[in-house]
Amino acid sequence: MSELAVVLVTAPDLDTAARIARTLVEERLAACGNLLPQVRSIYRWQGQVHDESEVLMVLKTRREGVEALRERVVALHPYECPEVVALAADEVHPPYLAWVLGEVPVR
């Protein structure tokens, strides 16, 4: 199993997503973050169904760094209950994995 985790986080708008992703990269909690604007999210929250436009962040980090990244996302995020979903990446191009591991130090 790879040492890489891909973490999905949604944000209410592009500015918020960029601010969070930039902070995570600057603090070396993520090697990079891709922002996918205009994601349509349909979900139930507090008894009501919502249909909202959001931005999806795709963050890459060490598997062992996911908890620290999650804690920081929660601290930075405007949502009461932000989405933070970590997926293990079983197959990763070795040079890309080496780059991610070099950018996110062991904590």
C-alpha positions in Angstrom: 0.0 0.0 0.0 1.2 3.5 -0.9 2.2 6.1 1.6 0.1 8.6 -0.3 -3.4 9.8 0.7 -5.8 11.8 -1.5 -8.0 14.0 0.7 -11.3 15.5 -0.6 -12.6 18.7 0.9 -15.4 20.9 -0.3 -15.6 24.6 0.3 -18.4 27.2 -0.4 -16.4 29.2 -3.0 -13.1 29.5 -4.9 -11.6 32.1 -2.6 -12.2 30.0 0.5 -10.9 26.9 -1.2 -7.8 28.7 -2.4 -7.1 30.2 1.0 -7.3 26.8 2.7 -5.3 24.9 0.1 -2.6 27.6 0.0 -2.3 27.5 3.8 -2.0 23.7 3.8 0.7 23.7 1.2 2.6 26.6 2.9 2.4 24.7 6.2 3.6 21.5 4.4 0.5 19.6 5.4 -0.2 18.9 1.7 2.1 18.8 -1.3 -0.5 20.3 -3.5 -4.2 21.0 -3.9 -6.3 21.0 -7.0 -9.4 23.2 -7.0 -12.4 22.0 -9.0 -14.9 24.8 -9.2 -18.6 24.5 -9.9 -19.2 21.2 -8.1 -22.9 20.7 -7.4 -23.5 19.2 -4.0 -26.9 17.8 -3.0 -27.0 16.7 0.6 -29.2 16.5 3.7 -28.2 18.8 6.5 -30.2 19.4 9.7 -33.3 17.9 8.3 -33.4 19.8 5.0 -32.1 18.8 1.5 -29.7 21.4 0.1 -28.6 21.8 -3.5 -25.5 24.1 -3.5 -22.6 25.1 -5.7 -19.2 24.3 -4.1 -15.6 23.9 -4.9 -13.9 20.6 -4.5 -10.3 20.5 -3.2 -8.2 17.4 -4.0 -5.2 17.4 -1.7 -2.3 15.1 -1.7 -0.4 14.2 1.5 1.3 11.5 3.4 -1.1 8.9 4.8 0.4 9.5 8.3 -0.2 13.2 7.9 -4.0 13.0 7.3 -5.0 13.6 10.9 -2.9 16.8 11.1 -4.3 18.0 7.8 -7.9 17.2 8.9 -7.4 19.2 12.2 -6.1 22.2 10.2 -8.9 22.0 7.7 -11.4 22.0 10.5 -9.7 25.1 12.1 -9.6 27.0 8.8 -13.0 26.0 7.3 -16.2 28.1 7.6 -18.5 25.1 7.7 -19.7 23.7 11.0 -19.0 20.2 9.7 -16.6 20.3 6.7 -16.1 17.3 4.5 -12.7 15.7 4.9 -12.5 12.3 3.2 -9.1 10.6 2.9 -8.6 7.9 0.3 -5.6 5.6 0.2 -3.8 5.7 -3.1 -2.7 2.1 -3.8 -1.0 2.8 -7.2 1.1 5.9 -7.6 3.7 6.9 -10.2 7.0 6.5 -8.1 8.5 9.8 -9.0 5.2 11.6 -8.1 5.1 9.7 -4.8 8.7 10.7 -4.0 7.8 14.4 -4.7 4.8 14.3 -2.4 6.8 12.6 0.4 9.6 15.2 -0.1 7.1 18.1 0.2 5.3 16.8 3.3 7.7 16.0 6.1 7.2 13.2 8.6 5.5 14.6 11.7 
